[in-house]
């Protein structure tokens, strides 16, 4: 048995990745098999080395390990899709030669006009087959002449694809509803769909256990397995994690980053225990158990499909149980490792030393750097010069724009926050008080940009979200309008 987890390095590591990794790890080990980690970085515009590093670090922190992967090697490498481009091109060419795929020369303008017409007609948006009929010889000549194209897969015009899901049983999809998926982009890189199928086959994956958002892609993948003449793996689609209101778990309503829970002071074994409870009921009411125990008890067929609730109250209780089970010495060691490593403490001391008169001042002046959330209410912003509308807008824009950045360091934080000031047309010294309150609970503290870098992206995002909720939040209409505001930043244009 061989399973895998295949995150995309396009953002912070999501708790859903840990959830999927846990299932795949436990099932593989239960069956005496191997668990792989593969980096799916074909989206070159959004993939970053920083995100890949964060994913590996976060999954390592949970305590999970993998038998093959980009950092440990293995016989089926490379394990980054960006390093396998020639493999995918070879298989795309095979599909073209077989007649199971075709070159699509449609311009972005034609495709957008097609989609607009479909929207106006109220019909599902999918490729209309415009280039399917281009003769193979003409297609090859146009490609050789340098005309831009993508490679799309052919879909049967009629019939039904039955996806046999391990938990759901047979699920039918009419081919008429399946899009002619792009397999190879105009830059020569594959889409998820081609790379996923080729890699799972070449890496000998026997069971693909992934989130249910990929269920509609299964017919395309099964068609590709058929076109290549390969035996498909067993498929299982896990229910998505949910907020308490049953909506999809998202960072707009709840912290979703693995590194957020690390920085908040949760123990990795408590987080895995919590995720394990979402996968298998507690044995005879015993809710504290480790990964080894879950590995013995896990039954894929019995995993509830009802949408497991990510209940942070339950996670808090579990984490408390683990903390109270530690000896005093163990608690000290875990606390020091969590937030008091020497490099971090040295940097905090450098920031604080010119601002304290007594050693007893050090702790209160730096306490916000060790806290999870800080107490912020609407009244906390009473001393700032901005009106309530601008406070809400400033907090929202800062949160969204920092989220969109690939890096999170002092320079990035300064550029983005001052850029918010430019957007709002306010002096940054007035705006900075709003950000100080959101980040520290006070209108003044240690230097803002240094503080935010020390806190990290996940804690800062949660503090922005908490502060924004405190001053009234953002409506869906406002979110749509505000996120459409263009962001450009010119130091010289910012009033200080």
N, C-alpha and C positions, 0 to 999 in steps of 0.2 A: 504494500500500500504506500502510495506517495501522495502527499498533499502539499499545498503551497498557500502563502499569502503574498499578494502582489500589489503593494501600495504605490500610488503615484506621488512623486516628490513635488507637489504643487502647492503645498501649504503645510500647516502644522499637523503633526500626527494625531489623528482622531481616535477617540475611545472606541469607535466602531471598528477601527483597524485592530485594536487589541482584542476585541470581542471575536472577530473573525479568525484572528491568529490563534486564539485560545482553542476554539473548536477544532481547527485544522491540526494544531499541535497534539491535543489530547487524542483525537481519533487516530492519527498516524502512530503515536506511541502505543496506544491500546492494541493496535494491530501489528506491532513490531516493525513499523515502516519508518519512512523518512519524511521530515517536514522541511520544506524549502522556503526561502525568501527571495523574491524576484522584484526588482525595481522597474516599474512600468513608466519610463520617462520619455515616451515618444512625443509628448507635448513639449517640444523644445522651447516654446515661447513662455511657458509657465513653470517648467521644471527647473529646480535649482540644486546645486550641491549642498547648500545650507539646509534645505528641506530634507534631502536624503539623509544627511547626518543626523538631523533631529529625529527622523523616523527610526533609524537604527538605534540611536541612544535611548529613545523612549521605549522601544520594545525590549531592549536589553535591560532597562530599568525595571520592567515588569517581572523580569526573571525568566522569560521565555527564551529559548535558544533554538537555532535552526541548524540542520545538518549540512545544508548547502546554501550559498548566498554570496553576494558581492564582496563581503568582508571576510568570509571563511573559505571561499573557493568551492570546488567540487568538479565532478567529471562532466557536468552538463553546461558549463559556463560558455560565454560570459553571462552573468546574471543581471546585467543592465540592458534593457532593450535598445538603448541608444548605441550599444556596442555590437548589435546583431543586425544592422541594417542590410548588409549584403545577403544574409539568410532570407530575410523577408522579401527582398526584391526577386530573389531566385524563385520563391514559391508564387509570387504574384505573376511572374512570367509564365510559370507552369499553368496557372489558371487561364491566362490569356490564350496560350497555345491550345489548351483543351476546349476553349470556347465557353468556359464557366465564368469568365469575367470579361469586361470590355473597357476600352479607354473612353473616358468622358471628357470632351473638349468644351463643355459649357462654361461660359464666363460667369464670374460672380454676379454680374448684372442680370444675366438671363435667369440664373437660379433665384435671385431675389424677386424678379418679376413673376416667376413661376409660383413662388411661395405666396406672394401677395395675391395672386389670382386664386390660389387655393383657399387662402384665408377668406377672401371676399365671397367665395362660393360655399364656405362652411364645410369644406371637405378636409380630411386628414392631409397633413403636409408630408409629402414624400416625393422622391425623384420620379419624373414622368416618363423616363425611358427614352428621352430624345436621342441619345447617342447609341442606343443598343443596336440599331439597324445599320450603323456605319460599317461597311465591309472591312474585313480584317486587313486586306491589302492597303486600302485607303487609310485606315487607322494607323498602320505601321509607317506609312509614308509621311503622314502629318506629324507623327511623333518624331521621326528622324529629321524632319525639317525644323524642329525646334518648337513646335506649337505646344503650349502648356496643356497638361491633362492630368486627370486623376484616374486611378483604376477602381472600377466599381464591380461588385459581384452581381451575377445574374440571379434572379428570383423566379421560380415557376409562376406562371400566370394564374394557375388554378391549383386546387388541392389544399391539403392540411398537413401541417407539421405537428406531430405529437411529441411534446417534451415530457419525458419520463423523469419527474422530480422525485428524489428519494423520500421526501416527506409528504409531498402533495399528490403523488401518483401521476397519471397521465394528464397533461394540460394541453389542449389543442390550440393551435394558432393557424388561422387561414393565411395562406401565402399572399393573398390579395392585400393584407394589412401590413406586410413586411416590406421595408424599404430596401432599395438597391444600394446597400451600404458602400461607402467609400472604403477601400482596403489599403490603397497606397495613395498618399497625398502628392500634390504637385512638387513638393520638395524631395520626393523619393523616400520619405519616412512612412512607416505603416500607421494605420489607425489601431486603436485598441483591439479591434475585432480580428484582424489578420494576425497581429503579433500574439494575441492571447491564444489562439488556436494552434499556431505553429509552435510556440514555446511549450504549451502544455503537452503537445505530442512529443516533441524532441526531448523534453525533460521527463518524459514517461510518467506524467501525473495521472493517477488512477481515479482520484476523486476531486472534483472541483466543488468546493463548499464556499459560497460567496453570498453577498447580500441580495435580497429579493429585488433590488432595483435593476439587477442584471437579467431578470427573468425574461423580459421582452427581447433581449439579445440572443437568447438561447436558440431560437429557430435559425438565425443567421449562422451561428457557430456550428450547429448540427449539419447545416447544408455544406459548410466548408469542410467539415470532417468527411462528409460523403463525397464531395468533389475530389478530395485528396485520396480517398480510399482508405481512410484511417478509422480505427475503432475509437469512438468518443469515450471520454471518461464518464463516470457516474456523476450526475449533477444533483446538487442540493442547494436551495436558495433559502438563506436564513432570514427570519423576519427582522425588519429594521428596528433599532432601538427607538423608543418613544419617550416624549415628555409626559409628565403626569396627566396632561390634558389629552393625551393620545396623539398629539401632533408629532411629526417627525422630529427627532432630536436635532436641534440646530443651535449654533452659537448665538443666535439672536435671543433665544429664550433661556439657554442653559450653557454653562461652560462645556465644551466638547473636546478640548485638547488633553491628551495624555499628560503633557508637561504641565498643564494647569494643576492637575491633581497631585503631581509630584511637588510643585512649588507650594501648594496649599498644605503640604505635610501629611498627605495620605501615604500609607505604607503600600508598597506594590502587592504584597501578599493579600492585603485587604481588598484592593481593587480587583485582583483576579478572583478572589473568593466571591465578591459581589457579582462579577460577570458570570461566574460559574453558577450562581443561584438563578440567573436568567436562562441558563441552558439546561439545568437539571434540578429537580426539587431537592430540598435538603433531606438527607437520609434520616428518617425517623425524628424529624424536628431538630437535628443537629446542624445548625447553620454555619458553623465554623469548620471549614475544611480546606485542604490544600489542593494543588494541581494534581498531585499523584492520586488522591482520592477521586477527584473528578475524572481523571483518565480511566480509572477502573469502572466508574458508574455510568459514563456518558453513553447514551443511546440516541443516535441521530434521529431515528424514526419517532422518538418520543418527545423531541424538542417542540415546545408549544409554538404554534404559528400565529398566536394572537397578538403579537406586538409587545415585546417585553418593555416594561416601564423602567427608565433609568431614574430611580428614586434616590436622590441624594441624601434624604433623611435616613434611609436604610444604610446607605454607604457610610454616613457619619457614625451610625451605631456600630457597624461592623468594624470600622477603623478604631473606634474607641475600645472595642473588645480586644483587638490586637495590641493596642498601646498599653492597656492595663495588664496584659499578660507578660509584658516585658519586665525584667528586673530593673532596678534603678540604674545600674551600670549600663545595661542595654539601651535604656531610654536616653541616657546621656550620649551614648555613642551614635544612636540613630539621629538625635537632634543635632549634634555637631556635624554629621555628614549631610544632613538636610540643608542647613542654612548658615553654617559657621565654618566653612572651609577657609583656610588661611588667606587665599587670594582674594576672596570676597570680603572678608573682614578687614584686610589691609586697605582695600579700596574704600570701604565705608569709613574707616578711621581717617583716611586722607581727606575725605570730604568733610568730616565732622570736626576735625581738630581745631580749625580756626573759628568754630562757632560755639564752643563750650567753654565755660569758666571753671567747672568742677567735673570730676569723673562721673559724679552722679547725674550729670546732664546728658551723658552719652546715650544711655538707654532711652529716655523719653524722646530725645531728638532724632533717633534712628529707628524707633519702634515700628514705624509704618513700613520699613523695608523688610521686616520679618513677619508682618501680618498678612492674612489672606485678604479679607475685605476690610475697608476702613469705614467708620460710621459717617455717612453723608446723608443729609436731608435737604429739602428745599431751602430751609433757613441757612444752611451752610454757605450758600452763595449770596447771602444778603449783602455782604461787604464788597462784592465785586461791582464793577461799573457797567456791566452789560445788562441789557434788559432780558427778561426770561426767554423770549423767543430766540435771541442770539445765543444765549447759554445753551439751549437745547441744540441749536444748529451746530454750534462749535463742538460740542461733545460728540454729536453724531458724525460730523465730517471727520473729526480726528480719528475716531474709532474705525470708520470704514476705510479711510485712506491709509492708515497704518496697517490695517489688515491686508491691503493690496500690495504692500511693499514686500519684496523678496527678503530683505535684510531688516534687522531690528537692532540698531546701535544708536549711539549718541547723535551721529551725523544725520542719520535717517529721521530720527525723532525730531531733531531741530528743524530739518527741512520741511517735514510734513506739518508740524504744529505752526511754524511761522507761515507756511503756505495757507493754512486755515485762516490766519489773521488777514492775509492778503485777500482771500476770497470774501471775507466779511467786511473788509475795509476798516479794520480796527487796529489800534496800536497794540503791539504784542505785549507790552508791559501791563495793559489792562486785561488782555485775553489770558495771559499766563496765570493770573490768579484763579481763573476758572479751572484750568488744568491742575494747578497745585491742589485745589480743594478736592477734585476728583481723584487724584493720585495719592494724596497724603492725608486728607481729612482736614487740612489747614491751609490758610492762604499763604503761608510761608513755610519753608522747610529747606533741606539741603538742595543743591542745584537740581532743577527739574529734569533736564535731559539725562544727566548722570543717574538720577534716581530711577527714571523709567527704564534705562538700559539694565540696571541692576535688578529691577523687578521682573523684567522679561515680558515678552509679547503677551503671553496668556494671562498673567495677572493684570497687566495694564488693560487688556481688552475687557476683562471682567469688571474692573473698577470703572471704566468708562460706561459700561452697560448698566452697572448699579447706580452710578450718578445720574445717568440719563433717565432711568426709571424714576429716580427720586424727584426730578424736576418735570415729570409729566410724560416722558417717553416720546415716541415718534409714530405718527399715523402712517398707514400704508401709502397714502397719497403723498405725504411729506417725504417718505423714504424714496419713492420713485422720483420725485422732483429734485431732491437734494443730491441723490447719487448721480443724477445726470449733469450736475454742475461740473464743467471742465476744471481740471486741476493743473495749473502751471505755477511755477514758483520762481521768483526773481528776487534775490536778496535785496537788490537796490531799491525795489519798489515797495518794500515792506516798511510801514511807519513804525518807528521804535518807541 
